[in-house]
Amino acid sequence: MKIQKLLALCVFTLTLVSCGNPVKILKKEIKKAGYILYQNPIEEAGTGTLIGGRPSHMMYVAHPQTCFPDDAFENGFELRKRDRVVLPTIAKKISTSGKVNAELIEVLGAGSSPIGIGVGFDLVKTIDLQFKDVTVEYLDSVLLKSYYDNGMDETCKDFLNETGFVIQALRVGEMRFEFTSNGGGQVELSAPVVEQILNLGIDVGWRVENKYTLVIETPKYIGYQLGQLKEVDDGMALYRATTTRKNWYEFRSISVFKPENPRKNQRRKSLSRRDFPDWLNINRNSFYD
């Protein structure tokens, strides 16, 4: 009975520190939800961003609005959608201490709006972090097909044949930090103190609330799914990677969309691994036509 109560407490507690490494739990839940963790900082990380490189070293190719603009449709249809999501770990307050503090900042340092360790970071004993306004941002595949057929620039199509793009991302609208010092007291925050503890990018917006809470206002993308578009017999083949393996993206076919007026008796081209650029590192064992 005592063991059952302990397990129940571990599941339902509002903090994760008592149930193991909270950062590892956070990473595991992001992956379980079907997202790849950002592993290095990039200028943009939201949906529509054109990406090159490998999972461990993503390279920024084009701004998300270049090939996937918000005003793609004159009739008001929105290519980019956002829905609220409930992920138990992300919805709770995460508490870290000791070496785990650095692990947490390392996770938050990847993707866009990077956060780094400041020169006075060692003065911090514990970090309490709470995510607010967690949403899934995605490109509507139906509207994407229509836009690809009728409005997308040919140069973008050429690039999309050779690069990936973020088709779906896990977005945190706001992060709230509270710090405890090695002396055991709550750290009173001011601009100099914040800049001593954390190294915030120049584009990262933040404020201090009630002397003790640091609020990061700039949205943060903490997980993504990579899309790949291929021209197939004047149509469009859409692939998606939600996992990686040995630094390879594991792509699976969503479907092949034919043009609105396909030529009769036209034979559909069968794609193979050779049809993808080398940087995508398609896993032979996980590729599906």
N, C-alpha and C positions, 0 to 999 in steps of 0.2 A: 504493500500500500504506500509506504514511504517513497519507494522508487517511482511509482506511478505519479505521485504528487510532484516529485522533483522534475519528472519529464514534462508534466503539464506546466510547471512554472517556467521551464526552459522554452516552451513553445509560446506561451502567452505573455511573458514579461515584456515590458516596454523598452527595455534596453537589451543589447545583444552580448554585452561583455561577459555575462555569466554563462553563456552557452558556447564558449569557444571563441576563436578568432573572428571578430565581427566583419573584418574586411574580406576574409575568405568566404564567409557566409554571403556577403553582399555580391561578390564576384560570381559565386555559384548560382545565386538566384537570377542574376542578369543573364547568365548563359542558359539556365533552365527555361527562362522566358523566351528564348529564341534569338538572343542578341550576341554579337561579337563585341568584346571589350576593346575600346580604343587603347592602343599600346604606346602611342607617342603623340606629342602635341602637333596639331595641324591648324592652319589658319581658319578654316571653316569645317564644320562637322555635321551640319544639318542635312535634311533631305535635298537631293538634287546636286550635291557637291560631287564633282568629278574627281575620282581618286585613281592614283597609280601606285605602284610599289607593292609591297607584301604586307600581310597583316601586322608584322612586327615593325614595319617602317613604311607607313602610308605616306604617299606624296600627294600634295595638293595640286590639282590640275586646273580646275576652273570653279569660279564662284557658283553657288547653287542657283542664282537667278539668271546665269548666262544661258543655260540650255533649258531650264525648268522655271520660267518666270511665274510669279504669282498672277500676273494679268495675261496668262496664255489664252484665255477665252474672253471674247468681247461680251458674251452673254451673261457674264457674272459667275460661271462655274469656277470653282476653286480646285486647281490641280493638287494643291497641298492641303491635307486634312490633319486634324489633331483631335484625339480622343483621350479622355482621362483613363488612367489605368491604376489598378490597385495591386501592388506587389508588397506582400507582408513585410519583408525586410526593409524595403525602401520607405515604407510608410511609417516606420518606427524611428525612434531616436537611437542613433548609433553612438556608443561610447567606446573610446579606445584609450589605451595608456601605454607608456613605455615605447618599445620598438614598433608596436602596431600603429602608433601615431604617424610614423614615417610612411608606413604601407598605405595608410588612408590618403595622405597627401599625394603619394605616387599615383594612386588611382585617379584622383581628382586633377592631376597634372596632365593627363592624356586628353586627346581631343581638343576641342576649341576652348577658349577662355581659360588658359592654363593657370594653375595655382601651384606655387612651389614653396619650399622650406626657406624661411628667413634666417638671418644670422643669429637671432635670439630664440630659435625654435626649441632649443634644449631646455629653456626655462619653463616649458609647458609639461605638466605631468599627465593631464588627461584632456581629451577633446570630446565634447558632446556635439554631434552633428545631426540636424534634422532636415530632411528634404521636404520641400513644399511644391505644390502644383506639378505633380509628376504626370506626364502625358506621353502618348505615342504619336509621333509625327510621321506621316506616310504619304506617298504619292499614290493617288487613286489610279489603279491599273486600267480601269475602263476609260477614264479620261486621258490617261497617258497614251493609250493606243490611238484614240481619236486625234490627239495633239501630234503624235508621231506621224500619222498619215497625212494630216492636213495643215499643220502649222509650223512644225519644227524646222529650223534652219538646217540646210544640207551639211554645213560644216559641223554642226553638233552631231548629226547622224554619223559622220565620218569618225569623229572622236569617240562616240559611244561604241563604235565597232571595235575600238582598241583599248578603251578604259572602262573601269567600273564606275558606278555612281551609288550614292547612299539612297536607297529606295525607302527605308524605314529606319527610324531612330527613336531611342528612349531619351526623353527630354525632361530635365528638372528645371522648373521655372525659378526656384529660389533655394538657397542653402543658408542655414542658420547655425552659426558656431558659438559655442561657449567654451572657455578654457579655464582649467584649474592649474595653479602654479605648483612648483615643487614644495612650496611651503604649506600647501593645502588650501589656500584661499582662492576665491574666484578672481580671475584676472580682470581688472578694470581697464577698459579699452579706450584708446584715443588713437588718432591717426598715426602718431609715431610708434605706439605700441603695436598696432596692427601691422605696420610695415616692418617692424622688427621680427614679429612672429612668422608672418607669411610673405612670400614674394608674389604679388599679384600683378598680372599683366596690365599694361596701360589701358587696354580696352575693357577691363573688368570693372563693372560698376558695383560699389559697395557702400554701406552705411553702418553706423553703430546705433543700436537701440538700447535704451535703459542702462547705459554704461557697460554692460556685460555681454551683449549679444552682437556678433558680427553678422550682418546680412549681406550675402552675395546676391546682387540683383540681376546680374547677367545670366541668361539661361545657359545651362550646361548639358551637353549631350554625353551620356555615359555608356551607351551601347548602340550598335547599328547593325543593319542588314545591308549587304552589298548587292546591287542589281547589275545585270549585264544585258545589253540590248544587241541583237544581231539582225542584220538584214537577211532575210531568207526568201528567195523567189519573190521579190518585190513586197514581201510581207515583213513581219517583225516577230522575232523569237525573244522571249523574256525569260531570263534565268535569275535565280536568287540564291545567295549564300547566307546561311544563318549560323554556320559553324566553320571552324578551321581545323586543319590537321597537319602537323609538322610544318607549320608556316605556309600552308596551302589553303586557299578558299575552296570549300566544298560546295559546288554549285549544283542546283537541281532545277530542272525545267519547270516553269509555271505553265506555259503553253506556247503554242505558235499561233499568232494572229495573222490570218490572211488579209490581203488588201480588200477594200470595199467591193471592187470589181475584178476578182481574180481571173486570169486567163484560163480558158477551158483546157482540160487535159494537161495542165502544167504539173510537172513532177516536182514534189517538194524535196528540197535539198536536205540530205541527212548530215547533221553536224557531227564532227568528231573533235577530239582534243586539239587537233592541229588548227582548227578554226579559231581558237582563242589565242590571244597574245601570250608570250612566255611569262610575263610578269604576273598573270593571274594564277599560275601554278595549279592548274586544274588537277585534282586528284583522280587518277584513272579509275580507281575503285568506287568512286562516289559520283561519277558523272552519268547523267541520264539524258538521253535524247528526248 
